[in-house]
Amino acid sequence: MIIKGLQKLSLIDYEPYTCCVIFTAGCNFRCVFCHNKDLVLNPDKLETITNEDFYEFLEQKKKWLDAICISGGEPTLHKDLPEHIAKMKAMGFKVKLDTNGTNPDMVESLINKKLIDYVAMDIKETPEKYPDVVQVPADLTKIKRTVSLLMQNRIPYEFRMTMVPKIVKKEDMHKIGKWIKGAHKFFIQQFSNKVCLKKALEKCGPFPIEELEEFRTILKQYIDYVEIRGIDPIQHYQPETIKEKQV
């Protein structure tokens, strides 16, 4: 497992637990809104946190940390991920996995072996619009299999989706709602334009809060728990500005 980043403390990534977040190298998607461009495109340019240094950190902080969130990149690309999670679990930590759902075999194995305690899976868009967001061919069969696996309710999980301007439409919410109808949790994530893999999106503002609430209302027809994440107290762009900007 190649670690390229470590957030030593987070109170929001795996509530209600205190956790650290590790960022693994590499990803098989090229999401237009990705703000970890170097982690995805140029991981070799980033300093590597050795596994030895990471476990030494855990040993020092285990009295203060409840859990570890494994993010990326895409963690399931690392074949030795189960081995490392087993070591984290042996140290007494809960483990949350962030994934794009492209490796259902790995996710199922981790669930069967009781190595993970929570999964957060990104829904990028409706199945037919995945290429618009991920910018590479995507095996939707595997992604749908991971969705179905999580919805067996063998482990706590959530689905989450970043609402990308110029791509996400109101009608998409109905399609996604029907796709994952009955899911436990869905989080609408506000788009941030600070750094994007697709440079043109940095000129676009996020959706107005009112539109996100409309998305939430639609999704609530299919999913009991739907919430919005990532809203800034002050919106830097007004709806009129958003309409004027072109990607």
C-alpha positions in Angstrom: 0.0 0.0 0.0 1.5 3.3 -1.1 0.5 6.2 1.1 0.9 9.7 -0.3 -1.0 11.8 2.3 -2.0 11.7 5.9 -4.6 13.9 7.7 -3.7 13.2 11.3 -7.1 14.1 12.8 -10.6 14.3 11.4 -13.9 14.7 13.3 -16.1 14.6 10.1 -14.8 11.7 7.9 -16.1 8.9 10.1 -18.6 10.4 12.5 -19.0 10.0 15.5 -15.4 8.7 15.7 -12.1 10.5 15.8 -10.1 9.3 12.9 -7.0 9.9 10.7 -7.3 9.8 6.9 -4.8 8.2 4.6 -4.6 8.9 0.9 -3.4 6.1 -1.3 -1.6 6.6 -4.6 -3.3 6.2 -8.0 -6.8 6.0 -9.3 -8.5 4.4 -12.3 -10.8 7.3 -12.8 -10.1 10.9 -14.0 -13.1 12.7 -12.5 -13.6 16.2 -13.8 -14.0 17.7 -10.3 -11.0 15.8 -8.7 -9.0 18.1 -6.4 -6.3 15.6 -5.8 -4.8 15.8 -9.3 -1.2 14.9 -8.4 -2.4 12.0 -6.4 -4.2 10.6 -9.4 -2.0 11.7 -12.3 1.5 12.2 -10.8 1.7 10.2 -7.5 5.5 9.7 -8.0 6.0 13.5 -7.6 4.5 13.3 -4.1 6.4 12.3 -1.0 5.6 8.7 0.1 4.8 8.1 3.8 6.4 4.7 4.5 4.3 2.0 6.0 6.7 1.9 8.9 6.3 5.6 9.6 2.5 5.3 9.3 2.3 2.4 11.8 4.6 4.2 14.2 2.2 7.2 14.0 -0.7 4.9 14.8 1.1 3.4 17.7 1.7 6.8 19.2 -1.8 8.1 18.6 -3.9 5.0 19.3 -5.1 6.4 22.7 -6.6 9.4 20.8 -7.8 7.9 17.6 -10.8 5.6 17.2 -10.6 4.8 13.5 -8.8 5.1 10.2 -10.4 6.3 7.0 -8.7 4.9 3.9 -9.2 7.2 0.9 -7.4 8.0 -2.3 -7.1 7.9 -5.2 -8.7 4.5 -5.2 -7.6 2.3 -2.3 -8.8 -1.0 -3.8 -6.2 -0.8 -6.5 -3.6 -1.8 -3.9 -3.6 -5.6 -3.7 -2.1 -5.6 -0.2 -4.9 -3.5 1.2 -6.5 -6.4 3.1 -3.1 -7.2 4.8 -2.7 -3.6 6.0 -6.3 -3.3 7.1 -5.9 -6.6 9.1 -2.9 -4.9 10.9 -4.9 -1.8 11.6 -7.8 -3.9 13.0 -5.3 -5.9 15.2 -4.3 -2.5 16.7 -7.8 -1.9 17.8 -9.0 0.6 15.1 -12.2 0.8 13.3 -11.7 1.1 9.5 -13.7 3.0 7.0 -13.1 2.6 3.2 -13.8 5.2 0.6 -14.2 3.7 -2.9 -15.5 4.4 -6.4 -16.9 0.8 -6.5 -14.8 -0.5 -9.4 -13.5 -3.5 -7.4 -16.4 -5.4 -6.0 -14.3 -8.5 -5.4 -12.0 -6.6 -3.1 -15.0 -4.9 -1.3 -16.8 -8.2 -0.8 -13.7 -10.0 0.5 -13.1 -7.2 3.0 -16.7 -7.5 4.2 -16.6 -11.3 4.4 -13.4 -11.2 6.4 -14.9 -8.5 8.7 -12.0 -6.2 8.0 -14.0 -3.0 7.4 -16.6 -1.3 9.5 -18.0 1.2 7.1 -18.0 1.9 3.3 -18.5 5.3 1.6 -19.1 4.7 -2.2 -19.1 7.5 -4.7 -21.9 7.6 -7.2 -20.5 9.7 -10.1 -23.7 10.2 -12.1 -26.4 8.1 -13.7 -24.9 5.0 -15.3 -25.1 6.4 -18.9 -23.4 9.6 -17.8 -20.5 8.1 -16.0 -18.1 8.8 -18.9 -19.0 12.6 -18.6 -17.5 12.6 -15.1 -14.8 9.9 -14.9 -13.4 10.6 -18.4 -12.3 7.0 -18.9 -14.2 3.8 -19.9 -16.0 2.5 -16.8 -17.1 -1.0 -16.2 -20.7 -0.3 -15.0 -21.3 -4.0 -14.3 -18.7 -3.9 -11.5 -20.0 -0.6 -10.2 -23.5 -1.8 -10.1 -22.4 -5.0 -8.4 -20.7 -3.0 -5.6 -23.9 -1.0 -5.2 -25.9 -4.2 -4.9 -23.4 -5.7 -2.5 -23.6 -2.7 -0.1 -27.4 -2.7 -0.3 -27.4 -6.2 1.1 -27.0 -4.3 4.4 -24.2 -6.5 5.7 -22.2 -3.5 6.7 -23.0 0.2 7.4 -22.5 2.3 4.3 -23.3 5.5 2.5 -23.5 6.6 -1.1 -22.4 10.1 -1.9 -22.3 12.3 -5.0 -20.6 15.5 -5.9 -22.9 17.7 -7.8 -20.9 19.0 -10.9 -22.2 22.1 -12.7 -23.0 21.7 -16.4 -23.3 17.9 -16.0 -25.7 17.1 -13.2 -29.4 17.8 -14.0 -32.6 17.6 -12.0 -33.8 14.6 -14.0 -30.7 12.7 -13.1 -31.8 12.6 -9.4 -34.9 10.5 -10.4 -32.7 8.1 -12.3 -30.2 7.8 -9.5 -33.0 7.5 -6.9 -34.5 4.6 -8.8 -31.1 2.9 -9.2 -30.3 2.9 -5.5 -33.9 2.9 -4.2 -34.0 1.8 -0.6 -30.4 2.7 0.2 -29.7 3.7 3.8 -27.9 7.0 3.3 -27.1 9.4 0.5 -25.0 12.5 0.8 -25.2 15.3 -1.7 -21.8 17.0 -1.9 -21.4 20.6 -2.9 -19.0 21.1 -5.8 -15.8 23.1 -5.1 -14.1 25.0 -7.9 -10.8 25.7 -6.1 -8.9 22.9 -7.9 -10.4 20.7 -10.6 -8.8 18.1 -12.9 -10.9 19.7 -15.7 -9.5 23.2 -15.5 -12.5 24.8 -17.1 -14.7 23.9 -14.1 -12.6 26.2 -11.9 -14.5 29.1 -13.6 -17.8 27.6 -12.6 -19.6 28.3 -9.3 -21.3 25.7 -7.3 -25.0 25.0 -7.4 -27.1 27.4 -5.5 -28.3 25.9 -2.2 -31.9 26.1 -3.4 -31.1 23.7 -6.3 -29.3 21.3 -4.0 -32.4 21.3 -1.8 -34.5 20.4 -4.9 -32.1 17.5 -5.6 -32.6 16.4 -2.0 -36.3 16.6 -2.2 -36.3 14.4 -5.3 -33.9 11.8 -3.8 -36.0 11.6 -0.6 -38.7 10.0 -2.7 -36.4 6.9 -3.0 -34.0 7.1 0.0 -35.0 7.8 3.6 -31.9 9.7 4.7 -30.5 12.3 2.3 -28.4 15.2 3.5 -26.2 17.9 1.9 -22.5 18.3 2.7 -19.9 21.0 2.0 -22.0 24.2 2.0 -19.9 27.3 2.6 -21.5 29.9 4.8 -20.9 32.5 2.1 -21.5 31.5 -1.5 -18.9 33.1 -3.7 -21.0 32.9 -6.8 -24.6 33.9 -7.4 -27.0 31.8 -9.6 -26.8 34.5 -12.3 -23.0 34.1 -12.4 -23.3 30.3 -12.7 -25.6 30.6 -15.7 -23.2 33.0 -17.4 -20.1 30.8 -17.0 -19.4 28.3 -19.7 -17.3 25.1 -19.4 
